[in-house]
Amino acid sequence: MAKVAQRGLIKAQELYEHREARAKELSKKGKKVIGYFCSYTPIEIFTALDLVPFRIQGKVGKPVEQAGQYLESIVCPYVRSCFDIALSGELDFLSGVVIPHTCDAMHRLYDIWKYHLKPPYSYSLYVPHMTHQASFDFFQKEIENLKAGLEQFVGRSASEQDLIKAIGLHNRSRALLRELYELRKPEPPLISGTEIMRVLVAGMTIPVQEFNELLDDVLAEVRTRKPGTDTKPRLLISGSEVDNDSLIRLVEESGASVVMDDLCTGSRFFWNEVAPSKGAIVGLAERYLGVTCPRTYRPGKAAQRFSYLGDFIREWKAQGVILYTIRFCDTYQLDAPEMKDYIQSLGLPVLLLEDTYITSPLGQWKTRVEAFLETIEARKE
């Protein structure tokens, strides 16, 4: 039993380091793997049709070699990195791609991807930028269209019961992840932010059933750990695409504990469950349009729009916040000043870091992070 409990984090790290390996293996066995972007893609549809969801990620540290011929240098570097990887043939195991219209860069990426790579299946999922009733009604139709297109592609249909079952599997993942995040509340946390990042990335590259088994093993392993005695500064990191552990590892190696996140590859990706009581499609539309991303306009003052951040800060006892943005990401950079003001109104210091994604300025960050941690320590005295 002890051996079983110790394999979770090792397996997660293997999947993190070789994130295409399992999807490629399944593709060779005849499974159709569908690549997707962003936290707005209702991957339950894929699971209901026995398709493998694979979240497409870039490669930090890998120079863009071919994508520059198609995408200007002022386009989101994460988008450029992903397209460059696709052009190199590293994603040839994908049977299709779903790209939500979450921002202008993603919208243009869909056109370029479809024209130059010609995937067997492709769909541009339009996600409303508002949250009125009409937005939900529209998004329901979009999800139905996505479902119909995938059904035609695979030659079979997904019943309401198939969708409900898939929703149950993904809700199980969300519940297990929330349990894992609870283990970050002790001081010091029982699991590091670096380990959490690896688990999350691993889960975005394998079938949901396998992810649930992995999470069971990780939870069993982490629960056997004994609490420590150190009292490092407790940080929350908020931002967009963080699919590489270098930033979080740097912060933790500098003397902090990353105890919570508000990332589109973190809590934002899984926090809320799908409630299918009104029907599977309605439940999916309500859940996914409820994702708290700057690309969606939400009326109200900062205290209303960012109140969930205040809840995270209080419950996980964060003592400082790092706001992470990727260069040329207009939506996040426009939101950052107001978010910073809100966090500071709660009495917490804020550090804003801008990333070029492809070549992160780790040396500069280390100096700034260490200085930031000194200000937090000074506040304790």
C-alpha positions in Angstrom: 0.0 0.0 0.0 2.8 2.4 0.9 4.4 1.8 -2.5 1.2 2.7 -4.3 0.9 5.9 -2.3 4.4 7.0 -3.2 4.1 6.8 -7.0 1.7 9.7 -7.6 4.0 12.7 -7.7 6.7 10.8 -9.6 4.2 9.8 -12.2 3.0 13.4 -12.4 6.5 14.7 -13.0 7.1 12.1 -15.7 3.9 13.2 -17.5 4.9 16.9 -17.0 8.3 16.4 -18.5 7.0 14.3 -21.4 3.6 15.8 -21.8 2.9 14.5 -25.3 3.9 10.9 -24.6 0.7 9.4 -23.3 -1.4 11.2 -26.0 0.9 9.9 -28.7 0.7 6.4 -27.3 -3.1 6.5 -27.3 -3.2 7.9 -30.8 -1.0 5.0 -32.1 -3.6 2.7 -30.5 -6.4 4.2 -32.6 -7.7 6.8 -30.1 -8.6 10.2 -31.5 -6.9 13.0 -29.6 -8.4 16.5 -29.8 -6.2 19.5 -29.0 -7.7 22.5 -27.4 -6.8 25.9 -25.9 -8.0 27.9 -22.9 -10.3 27.1 -19.9 -13.4 27.8 -22.0 -13.4 24.6 -24.0 -16.1 22.2 -22.6 -13.9 19.1 -22.7 -16.7 16.9 -21.3 -18.0 16.8 -24.9 -14.7 15.1 -25.9 -14.9 12.6 -23.1 -18.6 11.7 -23.9 -17.5 10.8 -27.4 -14.5 8.8 -26.2 -12.1 11.4 -27.5 -8.9 12.3 -25.6 -8.7 16.0 -24.6 -5.2 17.4 -24.9 -4.6 21.0 -23.8 -2.0 22.5 -26.2 0.8 24.2 -24.5 3.9 26.0 -25.7 7.5 25.3 -24.8 9.3 27.8 -22.6 12.9 28.2 -23.7 12.4 26.9 -27.2 13.1 29.6 -29.8 10.3 30.3 -32.3 11.7 29.1 -35.6 8.9 28.9 -38.2 5.9 30.7 -36.7 7.5 34.1 -37.4 6.6 33.6 -41.1 2.9 33.6 -40.2 2.6 35.6 -36.9 4.1 39.0 -36.2 6.5 39.4 -33.4 3.9 41.6 -31.5 1.5 38.7 -31.3 1.2 36.8 -28.0 4.4 34.8 -27.5 2.5 31.9 -26.1 0.4 31.7 -29.2 3.5 31.9 -31.4 5.2 29.2 -29.4 2.2 26.8 -29.8 1.9 27.4 -33.5 5.7 26.9 -33.9 5.5 23.5 -32.2 2.6 22.5 -34.5 4.5 23.6 -37.6 7.5 21.5 -36.5 5.3 18.4 -36.5 5.3 17.7 -32.8 1.5 17.8 -32.6 0.9 15.6 -35.6 -0.7 13.0 -33.3 -3.8 15.3 -32.9 -6.9 14.3 -34.9 -8.4 17.8 -34.5 -8.3 21.1 -32.7 -10.8 23.3 -31.0 -9.8 27.0 -30.5 -12.1 29.2 -28.5 -12.4 32.9 -29.5 -11.0 34.1 -26.2 -8.9 36.9 -27.6 -7.9 38.3 -31.0 -4.7 36.3 -31.1 -6.5 33.0 -30.5 -9.1 33.9 -33.1 -6.5 34.6 -35.7 -4.6 31.5 -34.7 -7.6 29.4 -35.6 -7.6 30.7 -39.2 -3.9 30.3 -39.6 -3.9 26.8 -38.0 -6.8 25.6 -40.2 -5.3 27.0 -43.4 -1.7 25.9 -43.1 -2.0 22.7 -41.0 -5.3 21.4 -42.3 -6.3 19.2 -39.3 -8.9 16.5 -40.0 -11.3 18.3 -37.6 -11.3 21.9 -36.5 -13.8 24.2 -34.7 -13.7 27.9 -33.7 -15.7 28.1 -30.5 -17.1 31.5 -30.1 -17.3 32.5 -26.4 -19.4 35.6 -25.6 -17.6 38.5 -23.9 -20.7 39.3 -21.8 -22.6 37.2 -19.2 -26.2 38.3 -19.9 -29.0 35.7 -20.4 -28.6 36.1 -24.1 -24.9 35.2 -23.8 -25.8 31.9 -22.1 -28.4 31.1 -24.7 -25.9 31.8 -27.5 -23.2 29.8 -25.8 -25.5 26.8 -25.4 -26.0 26.8 -29.1 -22.3 27.0 -29.7 -21.7 24.0 -27.4 -24.5 22.1 -29.3 -22.8 23.0 -32.6 -19.4 21.8 -31.3 -21.1 18.5 -30.1 -22.8 18.0 -33.5 -19.6 18.6 -35.4 -17.6 16.2 -33.3 -20.4 13.6 -33.6 -20.2 13.9 -37.4 -16.4 13.6 -37.2 -16.4 10.4 -35.2 -19.5 8.9 -36.7 -21.5 8.4 -33.5 -23.6 10.4 -31.1 -23.4 11.3 -27.4 -26.6 10.9 -25.5 -27.7 13.0 -22.6 -26.6 10.1 -20.4 -23.2 10.0 -22.0 -22.8 13.7 -21.3 -23.9 13.3 -17.7 -21.4 10.5 -17.2 -18.6 12.6 -18.7 -19.6 15.5 -16.5 -19.4 13.3 -13.4 -15.9 12.2 -14.3 -14.6 15.7 -14.8 -16.4 16.9 -11.7 -14.6 14.2 -9.8 -11.3 15.6 -11.0 -12.3 19.0 -9.8 -13.3 17.7 -6.4 -10.0 15.9 -6.0 -8.0 18.9 -7.1 -9.9 21.1 -4.6 -9.0 18.5 -1.9 -5.3 18.8 -3.0 -5.5 22.5 -2.8 -6.8 22.2 0.8 -3.5 20.6 1.7 -1.8 23.9 0.8 -3.6 25.6 3.7 -1.4 24.3 6.6 1.7 26.3 7.5 3.9 25.2 5.9 1.8 23.6 3.1 2.0 19.9 2.7 2.5 20.2 -1.1 4.5 22.8 -3.0 3.3 25.1 -5.7 5.8 23.5 -8.0 4.4 20.0 -7.4 0.9 21.3 -7.9 1.8 22.8 -11.3 3.3 19.5 -12.5 0.1 17.7 -11.4 -2.1 20.1 -13.3 -0.1 20.0 -16.5 0.0 16.2 -16.3 -3.8 16.1 -16.0 -4.3 18.3 -19.2 -2.5 15.6 -21.3 -4.2 12.4 -20.3 -7.8 11.0 -20.3 -9.9 12.1 -17.3 -10.2 8.5 -15.9 -6.4 8.3 -15.7 -6.2 11.7 -14.2 -8.6 10.8 -11.4 -6.4 7.7 -10.6 -3.3 9.9 -10.6 -5.0 12.4 -8.2 -6.0 9.6 -5.9 -2.4 8.5 -5.7 -1.1 12.0 -5.2 -3.5 12.7 -2.4 -2.7 9.5 -0.7 1.0 10.4 -0.9 0.7 14.0 0.3 -1.5 13.0 3.2 1.3 10.9 4.6 3.6 13.9 4.9 4.2 15.3 8.3 3.8 19.1 8.8 7.0 21.1 8.9 7.9 24.1 11.1 9.1 26.8 8.8 7.1 29.9 8.3 8.0 31.2 4.8 6.0 34.0 3.2 2.8 32.7 1.7 2.1 33.9 -1.8 -0.8 33.7 -4.3 0.1 33.9 -8.0 -2.5 35.4 -10.4 -2.3 35.5 -14.2 -2.8 33.6 -17.4 -1.0 30.7 -19.0 1.6 29.2 -16.7 2.4 25.7 -18.1 6.0 25.6 -17.0 7.2 25.3 -13.4 10.2 27.7 -13.7 8.4 30.8 -12.3 6.9 29.0 -9.3 10.0 27.0 -8.7 12.1 30.2 -8.7 9.7 31.8 -6.2 9.8 28.8 -3.9 13.6 28.5 -4.2 13.8 32.2 -3.2 12.2 31.4 0.1 8.5 31.6 -0.3 5.6 29.1 -0.4 3.1 29.5 -3.3 0.0 28.4 -1.5 -2.7 29.4 -4.0 -3.2 30.5 -7.6 -5.6 32.3 -9.9 -4.3 31.0 -13.2 -6.0 29.8 -16.3 -3.9 26.6 -16.0 -4.6 26.5 -12.2 -7.7 27.1 -10.1 -9.5 28.9 -12.8 -9.4 25.8 -15.0 -11.1 23.5 -12.5 -12.5 25.3 -9.5 -16.3 25.3 -10.3 -18.2 22.2 -11.1 -20.8 21.6 -13.8 -24.3 21.4 -12.4 -26.3 19.3 -14.9 -29.7 19.5 -13.1 -31.1 21.7 -15.9 -29.6 19.5 -18.6 -26.1 18.7 -19.6 -25.7 21.5 -22.3 -27.2 24.2 -20.0 -24.9 23.1 -17.2 -21.9 23.2 -19.4 -22.8 26.7 -20.7 -23.3 28.1 -17.3 -20.1 26.6 -15.9 -17.8 27.6 -18.7 -19.1 31.0 -19.2 -18.7 31.6 -15.5 -14.9 31.3 -15.8 -13.3 34.4 -14.3 -11.0 35.6 -17.1 -10.3 39.2 -18.0 -11.4 38.6 -21.6 -15.0 38.5 -20.3 -16.6 41.7 -19.2 -18.2 41.5 -15.8 -19.9 44.7 -14.5 -19.3 46.1 -11.1 -16.5 47.7 -9.1 -13.2 46.0 -8.3 -14.5 44.7 -4.9 -17.2 42.8 -6.7 -15.2 41.6 -9.7 -12.2 40.4 -7.7 -14.0 39.3 -4.5 -13.1 35.7 -5.2 -9.4 36.7 -5.0 -10.1 38.2 -1.6 -11.7 34.9 -0.5 -8.6 32.9 -1.7 -6.3 35.3 0.1 -8.1 35.0 3.4 -8.7 31.2 3.3 -5.1 30.4 2.2 -3.6 33.1 4.4 -1.6 34.7 1.6 0.7 37.5 2.6 1.6 38.7 -0.8 0.4 38.4 -4.5 2.4 38.1 -7.7 0.5 39.3 -10.8 1.9 37.5 -13.8 1.3 38.8 -17.4 2.5 37.7 -20.8 3.8 40.4 -23.1 1.2 41.6 -25.6 -1.7 40.1 -23.7 -3.9 43.1 -23.7 -6.7 41.7 -21.6 -4.6 40.8 -18.6 -2.4 43.9 -18.8 -5.5 46.1 -18.9 -7.0 44.3 -15.9 -3.7 44.3 -13.8 -3.8 47.9 -12.5 -7.3 47.6 -11.1 -6.6 44.1 -9.7 -3.4 45.5 -8.1 -5.3 48.3 -6.4 -7.9 45.9 -5.1 -5.3 43.6 -3.6 -3.4 46.5 -2.0 -6.7 47.7 -0.5 -6.7 44.4 1.4 -3.4 45.3 2.9 -1.2 43.0 0.8 1.9 43.9 -1.2 1.8 43.1 -5.0 4.6 42.3 -7.4 3.9 42.6 -11.2 6.0 40.4 -13.5 5.8 40.5 -17.3 7.0 37.5 -19.2 8.1 37.0 -22.8 7.1 33.3 -22.3 9.6 32.0 -24.8 12.6 33.2 -22.9 11.6 34.1 -19.3 13.8 36.7 -17.6 14.5 34.4 -14.6 17.6 36.3 -13.4 15.8 39.6 -13.2 12.8 37.9 -11.6 14.9 36.4 -8.9 16.3 39.8 -7.8 12.8 41.3 -7.8 11.2 38.3 -6.0 13.8 38.3 -3.3 13.3 42.0 -2.7 9.5 41.4 -2.6 9.9 38.7 0.0 12.0 41.0 2.1 9.2 43.6 2.2 6.8 40.8 3.4 9.2 39.7 6.1 9.6 43.4 7.2 5.8 43.6 7.6 5.9 40.8 10.1 8.3 42.6 12.4 
